[in-house]
Amino acid sequence: MRRPGLCLLALLCLVCAAGSVPLYRDSLPNGLVLLTYEDPRLPAVDLKFVCRSGASHDPSGKAGLAGLTNGMLLRGTRTRTAADIDELIEFLGARVRIRGDHDHQAVEFKLLSRHLDTILGLLSDIILNPGFGNDELATERARALSSARYRYENPGAVAVLEFDRLLFQGHPYARPASGDTVDLKNLERNDLVAFHQTHYLPNNCFLIAVGDVDHVELGRKVADLFGDWQPGPVPVLDVPKLSFPEKLTVKVITRPGLNQSYVALGNPGIAISHPDMLTVRVMSFILGGSATASRFGQTVREAAGLAYDVRCWFDRRTLPGAYRATVQTADPKAAVGYMLRDIGLMIDSSATARELEIAQNYYSGSYPLRYSSARGKLYEVTDMELYGLGSDWLDLFPDRIRSITLDDIRAAARNHLYPGRHYAVIVTNLSKEDLGLEDVIWVD
């Protein structure tokens, strides 16, 4: 039954190795995708398993379910205890980490290549046979609750969390990916089992290997371990369209003990698949990508002396995210005023040739450095597959950045920045009356 799968693997390897990057994309008949980046210079492998369903698929009232389910994969299987898994990883000298966000969940291993068979066996066991023991669940849930409580003690994190609730009303991105103190305490074993059975399907997952590994041999091993895993229907999200406020809409959270104000502001953005995404990345870098060299940095930090760090960026997510700007300042009215002014100037007059050159040099120059490490390759390949960026993404990224023009920047600013229609959250020691903001909509 697996023999045709192995033939298909071999065929796809030949097709996908045509580019200059030694990356192979294979697929099992059940839909599991395998991406292999061969780099034999060191006897090590970075391995990453990705489920395409992240926290966006958390049911209403169960924020944090996807992350808790993924975290529990390392806390025991039907035949191994959490201690067994920890001891094996430590014995092999391997490293493991759990990662996730709204768009995906992942388990990453870093290991010596001679231990690949053992780690692959462990990986298949935790994915296919999770135990979800009640005692381990109580421990993991308590840890997640502790982290959620800590976030609410951080005023900068509160500004971001409340901004998301304001901008993404009725949308999965409104919920914190790692859960909150209300929903986490109510998650039970049956919730995790149901999420795993619904979303951890071969046709909803992929596996990446970077390093000292042969793609043909790895394909056979993966087929042996995962070939009998049965595919199934994957739920499709139905989300509301994001809306813009009529004018600047502000929520104030007053904390008397603060000596600084924490501001998060922005407007609905675009999905990572949008054709303007690279252009808005360059445009937002010019506007607020650097705490010192950007327009925000020069205006708010250097000239006015109002903040140590001020930035802006566009979310890069499966669904349309947000354009975001953040600042920590003792004078939020003045800082927000300067930021809105700079956004307006970007819309009116675009960037300069020098600003565009600096941004293009940053992206095209930092990309090879970021991509040079095994972990950098792992993350770039993850984005390429998760977001459907195309098999030529790794080859063409620098050229695509270099092809962006000043006219492109101007059009992106006019199409995706809305300074008069922002949402803003300010966590501050001031009341809304003391802030002195004018012509705004206040929300509770």
C-alpha positions in Angstrom: 0.0 0.0 0.0 2.9 2.3 0.7 4.9 1.5 -2.5 2.8 3.9 -4.7 3.4 6.6 -2.1 7.1 6.1 -2.3 7.0 6.4 -6.1 5.0 9.6 -5.8 7.6 10.9 -3.4 10.4 10.2 -5.8 8.6 11.9 -8.7 7.8 15.1 -6.8 11.4 15.3 -5.6 12.6 15.4 -9.2 10.1 18.1 -10.0 10.8 20.4 -7.0 14.6 20.4 -7.1 14.8 22.5 -10.2 15.6 25.9 -8.5 18.9 27.1 -7.2 17.9 26.4 -3.6 18.4 22.7 -2.6 14.8 22.5 -1.3 12.6 19.5 -2.1 8.9 19.4 -1.6 7.4 15.9 -1.4 3.9 14.7 -0.5 2.4 11.4 0.8 -0.8 10.1 -0.7 -2.6 11.1 2.6 -1.7 14.7 2.0 1.2 15.1 4.4 3.8 17.4 2.9 7.5 17.0 3.5 10.0 19.8 2.8 13.7 19.0 2.9 16.5 21.5 2.7 19.7 19.5 2.2 22.7 21.1 3.9 25.4 18.5 4.9 28.0 20.9 6.1 27.3 20.0 9.8 26.1 16.7 11.2 22.9 18.2 12.5 19.2 18.5 11.6 16.5 21.0 12.4 13.1 19.3 12.3 9.8 21.0 12.5 6.3 19.6 12.5 3.5 22.1 11.6 -0.3 21.9 11.9 -1.9 24.5 9.8 -4.7 25.2 12.3 -3.7 27.7 15.0 -5.5 29.7 17.6 -7.9 31.1 15.0 -9.6 27.7 15.1 -10.2 27.9 18.9 -14.0 27.7 19.5 -15.7 30.6 21.0 -15.2 30.5 24.8 -12.2 28.3 24.5 -9.3 30.7 23.8 -6.0 28.9 24.2 -7.2 25.5 23.2 -4.9 25.1 20.1 -1.8 26.1 22.1 -2.7 23.9 25.0 -3.3 20.9 22.7 0.0 21.4 21.0 1.9 21.9 24.3 0.4 18.6 25.6 2.0 16.6 22.8 5.2 16.5 24.7 3.5 15.6 28.0 3.0 11.9 27.2 1.6 9.4 24.7 -0.3 6.2 25.1 3.0 4.3 25.8 5.4 7.0 27.0 5.2 9.3 30.1 6.3 12.9 30.0 9.3 11.9 32.0 10.2 9.2 29.3 10.0 11.9 26.6 12.1 14.4 28.6 14.7 11.7 29.4 15.0 10.6 25.8 15.5 14.1 24.5 18.1 14.9 27.2 19.9 11.6 26.5 20.2 12.4 22.8 21.4 15.9 23.5 18.5 17.2 21.4 16.5 20.4 21.9 12.8 20.8 21.6 10.4 23.7 21.6 6.7 24.3 21.1 5.6 27.2 19.0 2.3 28.5 17.8 0.2 31.5 16.9 -3.2 32.2 15.3 -2.2 30.6 12.1 -0.4 27.4 13.1 1.0 25.2 15.8 4.4 23.6 15.7 6.9 21.3 17.4 10.6 21.9 16.6 13.6 19.6 17.3 17.3 20.3 16.9 19.4 17.1 16.9 22.5 15.4 15.6 21.7 13.7 12.3 22.7 10.3 13.7 19.7 10.5 16.0 17.2 11.4 13.3 15.5 7.9 13.2 14.9 8.1 17.0 13.5 11.6 16.9 11.3 10.8 13.9 9.9 7.8 15.9 9.3 10.0 18.9 7.6 12.7 16.7 5.3 10.2 15.1 4.3 8.9 18.5 3.5 12.3 20.0 1.5 13.3 16.9 -0.4 10.1 16.3 -0.8 8.8 19.9 -1.0 11.7 22.3 -2.0 10.7 25.8 -3.6 14.0 27.1 -3.3 12.8 30.7 -5.4 14.7 33.2 -2.6 15.2 35.7 -0.3 16.6 33.0 -3.1 18.7 31.6 -3.7 20.3 35.1 0.0 21.2 35.2 0.1 22.7 31.6 -3.2 24.6 32.2 -1.8 26.1 35.4 1.3 27.2 33.6 -0.7 28.8 30.8 -2.9 30.6 33.3 0.1 31.9 35.1 1.5 33.3 31.8 -1.9 34.9 31.0 -2.0 36.6 34.4 1.5 37.9 33.9 0.5 39.4 30.5 -2.2 41.4 32.2 0.4 42.9 34.6 2.4 44.2 31.7 0.9 47.5 30.5 2.4 47.2 27.0 0.9 43.8 26.5 -2.4 45.0 27.8 -2.4 47.8 25.2 -1.8 45.3 22.4 -4.4 42.8 23.8 -7.1 45.5 24.1 -6.2 46.9 20.7 -6.8 43.5 19.2 -10.2 43.2 20.9 -11.2 46.6 19.6 -10.1 46.2 16.0 -10.9 42.5 15.5 -14.4 42.5 17.1 -16.2 39.2 16.4 -13.0 37.9 14.7 -10.7 35.0 15.8 -7.7 37.4 16.0 -9.5 39.3 18.8 -8.7 36.4 21.1 -5.1 36.0 22.5 -3.5 33.0 20.9 -2.2 31.6 24.2 -5.6 32.0 25.9 -6.9 34.2 28.7 -7.6 33.7 32.4 -11.3 33.2 31.8 -11.3 30.5 29.1 -8.1 28.5 30.0 -9.4 27.4 33.4 -12.4 25.7 31.7 -10.5 23.7 29.1 -10.9 19.9 29.7 -9.3 16.8 28.2 -12.2 16.2 25.9 -11.7 19.6 24.3 -8.0 18.7 23.5 -9.0 15.3 22.1 -11.6 16.9 19.9 -9.3 19.6 18.6 -6.5 17.0 17.9 -8.9 14.7 16.1 -10.3 17.6 14.0 -7.2 19.5 13.0 -4.1 17.2 13.4 -4.7 15.5 10.0 -2.1 14.6 7.4 -3.7 16.8 4.8 -3.6 19.7 7.3 0.1 19.3 8.3 3.6 19.4 7.0 7.1 18.5 8.1 10.3 20.4 7.4 13.9 19.1 7.8 16.9 21.3 7.3 20.5 20.0 7.5 22.4 16.8 7.1 19.7 14.7 5.6 18.9 13.1 2.2 15.4 13.9 1.0 14.9 10.5 -0.7 15.9 8.5 2.4 13.9 10.9 4.6 10.9 10.5 2.4 10.9 6.7 2.9 11.2 7.0 6.7 8.3 9.5 6.8 6.2 7.3 4.6 6.8 4.3 6.9 5.9 6.3 10.0 3.1 8.5 8.8 1.8 6.6 5.7 -1.1 5.0 7.5 -2.3 8.2 9.0 -5.8 8.9 7.7 -6.8 12.2 6.1 -10.1 14.0 6.8 -12.1 17.1 6.2 -10.5 20.3 7.5 -12.8 23.0 9.0 -12.8 26.3 7.0 -13.0 29.5 9.0 -15.9 31.9 8.3 -14.8 35.3 9.7 -16.4 38.8 9.5 -14.9 41.5 7.4 -12.9 44.0 9.4 -14.4 47.5 9.7 -13.0 51.0 9.9 -14.2 53.5 12.5 -15.5 56.8 11.3 -12.7 58.7 13.0 -10.0 58.1 15.6 -11.6 55.7 18.2 -9.8 55.5 21.5 -10.0 53.3 24.6 -8.3 54.5 27.7 -7.2 52.1 30.5 -6.2 54.1 33.5 -3.5 52.6 35.9 -2.6 55.2 38.4 0.8 53.8 39.3 2.3 54.1 35.8 4.9 56.8 35.0 4.6 56.2 31.2 1.8 55.7 28.8 1.6 52.7 26.4 -0.1 53.3 23.1 -1.2 50.8 20.4 -2.9 52.3 17.4 -3.7 51.3 13.8 -6.3 50.2 11.3 -7.4 47.0 9.5 -4.6 45.7 7.3 -4.2 43.0 4.6 -3.5 39.3 4.5 0.1 38.0 3.8 -1.2 36.7 0.4 -2.2 40.2 -0.7 -0.1 41.4 -3.7 0.8 44.6 -1.9 2.3 42.8 1.1 6.0 43.3 0.2 5.4 46.9 -0.7 3.6 47.7 2.6 6.5 46.0 4.5 9.0 48.4 2.8 6.7 51.4 3.3 6.1 50.6 7.0 9.9 50.1 7.5 10.4 53.6 6.2 7.7 55.0 8.4 8.4 53.1 11.6 10.6 50.0 11.1 13.5 51.4 13.1 13.5 53.1 16.5 16.1 55.6 15.3 16.3 55.8 11.5 12.6 55.7 10.5 10.4 58.7 10.3 8.7 57.9 13.6 12.1 57.4 15.1 13.4 60.7 13.8 10.3 62.7 14.7 9.0 61.1 18.0 12.3 59.9 19.5 15.2 62.0 18.1 13.6 65.4 17.5 10.8 65.6 20.1 12.5 63.3 22.7 9.1 61.7 23.5 9.9 58.0 23.5 12.8 55.5 23.5 11.1 53.1 21.2 8.4 53.8 18.5 7.5 51.5 15.7 5.0 50.4 13.1 4.4 47.3 10.9 1.8 45.3 9.1 0.7 41.9 10.4 1.7 39.0 8.1 -1.1 36.5 8.7 -3.4 34.1 6.8 -6.4 36.4 7.3 -6.2 40.1 7.0 -4.5 41.5 10.1 -3.8 45.0 11.3 -1.5 47.9 10.6 0.0 48.6 14.0 2.0 51.4 15.6 3.2 51.4 19.2 4.9 53.9 21.5 5.8 54.2 25.1 5.8 57.8 26.2 5.2 60.3 29.0 3.2 62.5 26.6 0.8 60.4 24.6 -1.1 63.3 23.1 2.0 64.7 21.5 3.4 61.4 20.5 0.2 60.3 18.8 -0.1 63.6 17.1 3.4 63.3 15.6 2.7 59.7 14.5 -0.6 60.6 12.8 1.1 63.5 11.1 3.9 61.3 9.7 1.3 58.8 8.4 -0.5 61.6 6.6 2.8 62.8 5.1 3.6 59.3 3.8 0.2 59.3 2.1 0.6 62.8 0.7 4.2 62.7 -0.5 5.4 59.1 -0.3 9.0 58.2 0.5 12.2 59.7 -0.8 14.6 57.9 -3.1 17.1 57.7 -0.3 14.6 56.2 2.2 13.5 53.6 -0.4 17.2 52.7 -1.0 17.9 52.3 2.7 14.8 50.1 3.2 15.7 47.9 0.1 19.2 47.5 1.3 18.0 46.5 4.8 15.7 43.8 3.5 17.9 42.5 0.7 21.0 42.6 2.9 19.5 41.2 6.1 17.7 38.4 4.3 20.8 36.3 3.5 22.0 36.7 7.1 18.7 35.6 8.5 18.4 32.8 6.0 22.0 31.6 6.5 21.3 29.7 9.8 19.5 26.4 9.9 16.8 28.0 12.1 16.5 30.9 9.6 15.9 28.4 6.8 13.4 26.5 8.9 11.3 29.6 9.5 11.5 30.9 6.0 10.4 27.5 4.6 7.6 27.4 7.2 6.3 30.7 5.9 6.7 29.7 2.3 4.6 26.6 2.8 2.1 27.8 5.4 1.2 31.0 3.5 1.5 29.6 0.0 4.2 32.1 -1.0 5.4 29.9 -3.9 8.3 27.6 -4.6 10.4 30.5 -6.0 10.0 32.6 -2.8 13.5 31.9 -1.4 15.1 32.6 -4.7 13.2 35.8 -5.7 12.6 37.6 -2.4 15.6 40.0 -2.8 14.7 40.8 -6.5 11.1 41.5 -5.6 12.2 43.9 -2.9 14.5 45.7 -5.3 11.7 46.0 -7.9 9.5 48.2 -5.6 9.3 51.8 -6.8 8.4 55.1 -5.2 5.1 55.0 -7.1 4.4 51.6 -5.5 5.2 53.1 -2.0 2.8 56.0 -2.6 0.0 53.7 -3.8 0.5 51.4 -0.9 0.3 54.3 1.6 -2.8 55.6 0.0 -4.5 52.2 -0.1 -3.6 50.9 3.3 -3.0 53.7 5.8 -6.0 55.5 7.3 -4.8 58.1 9.9 -8.2 59.6 10.4 -9.8 56.2 11.0 -7.6 54.5 13.5 -8.4 52.5 16.6 -6.2 53.3 19.6 -5.7 51.9 23.1 -3.8 53.9 25.7 -2.8 52.4 29.0 -1.9 55.4 31.1 -1.9 57.1 34.5 -4.1 59.8 33.0 -7.8 60.0 32.6 -9.3 60.6 29.1 -10.0 64.2 30.1 -6.3 64.7 31.1 -5.1 63.2 27.8 -6.5 66.2 25.9 -7.2 64.3 22.7 -9.8 66.1 20.5 -12.3 65.0 17.9 -12.2 61.3 18.8 -14.7 58.6 19.6 -14.2 57.3 23.2 -15.1 53.7 23.9 -15.3 51.9 27.2 
